[in-house]
Amino acid sequence: AVVSTQSTGEARKWFCDCEKELFRLRLEEHREEIAQFLEHNNLKFEEVSETEVMEKEQLIRDSSQIYGNREKIMVYKVPFVEALELVKHRRVYVERGMAYVPHTELVSILTGMFRTQLSKSLIKCARSLPAVSDDERIMSILNELTTAYSGDDFSSTKLEGQVSVAQLPALAKSSFPPCMRNIHEVFSEQHHIKHGARLQFCLFLKGMGLSMEDVRTYFRQEFCKKMDAETYGKSGHDYMVRHLFGKEGKRADKNPYNCMKIITGSGPSSGDCHGCPFKHMDAENLERKLTAWKIPKIQIREILGLVAGQHYQIACSKYYEVTHNKGDAGFGLNHPNQYFLESQQAQGNRGNVGKQGYQSSQSSSMQGSQSSSMQGSQSSSMQGSQSSSMQGSQLPSQSVSQPVNKAPILTSEDLKELAEDDDFDDI
């Protein structure tokens, strides 16, 4: 229903081709059950008599390229228009408008029939749309299904405490998907990212396992390289982090964005860096970015080809295969945090991120009622009633204002952006 009502004719054609290929693969895997399939679906093909087969056996074998096997062959007679794929590749004997199809080639006939039936059904469904277009209940469901996501939500409780701030530069190069690696690079170079990137990146870090305090620390570290602590306290960035972790506003715990939400969301404007690079970057800038990330030229051309065909998630999977030296990713990519976990698993670090995985050049440990330990080339310890591990450069000595019970003074840019964002309708 979603494909027929919400997609273009080109998208429906793509859907039909993909479903046809899937159907063909299933038939190929179960060739021995094709006879049962025909009987179950009441599909009756005219079987050529044994006498006629003997008369035309050599013609049928030559046309269908059946050599060596001299066993008796079972042949079906079907109108040639139902065997166009075989006719196109000259793999069937045709006489007086009828194609003589060996039972080994029935897969091609069945896949063609399947695609025709699927295409007719999609058209019929699309024509019925006006009858329900005025029903907001049905249309709202159809509209939401186009971006629906039923996979893992990557809530923070699953990996919390396994990743530290100081590991982010190394992890960004080795395990971040391109969308998050791009944001991290911009943030590290410019010490500022706009609202869309802050939302997308903060939620990704949350799904990675960084605690709220670690994300607040990281944001203060970067932003305070370009602004003073007092300005940062009034900017609303710290409030946004607490809001995304469910500590402000409606206190709703937000989940990281999945690929479909990022791809179909509003693209970046001038100066922005959020979104999906494969969807929102032009070919020239994308090629320049992939070259900077040391992707070989031949793979860049392949990725750009996938992007031109609007296969953004497949292009991202190809990037994963290249950067992890894998011939096949081995999974369907649907979420940036899924990419991160799969990358860690491929490197043997899953479940050990922040513990026995990457080691940073500087580390510190804080001990309290609950504590975790990390190793590095330098270390120091601090004590408190509750603690979390934190690594990286020191924060500005000036204290940062962190109001909790009321929202901070927001910039005019943030007020405008927050007002337009559904996630912050309660601010």
Secondary structure, 3 states (H helix, E strand, C coil): CHHHHHCCHHHHHHHHHHHHHHHHHHHHHCHHHHHHHHHHCCCCCEECCHHHHHHHHHHHHHHHCCCCCCCCCCEEEEEHHHHHHHHHCCCCEEECCEEEEEHHHHHHHHHHHHHHHHHHHHHHHHHCHHHCCCCHHHHHHHHHHCCCCCCCCCCHHHCCCCCCHHHHHHHHHHCCCHHHHHHHHHHHHHCCCCHHHHHHHHHHHHHHCCCHHHHHHHHHHHHCCCCCHHHHHHHCHHHHHHHHCCCCCCCCCCCCCCHHHHHHCCCCCCCCCCCCHHHHCCHHHHHHHHHHCCCCHHHHHHHHHHHHCCCHHHHHHHHHHHHCCCCCCCCCCCCHHHHHHHHHHHCCCCCCCCCCCCCECCCCEEECCCCCCCCECCCCEEECCCCCCCCCCCCCCCCCCCCCCCCCCCCHHHHHHHHHCHHHCCC
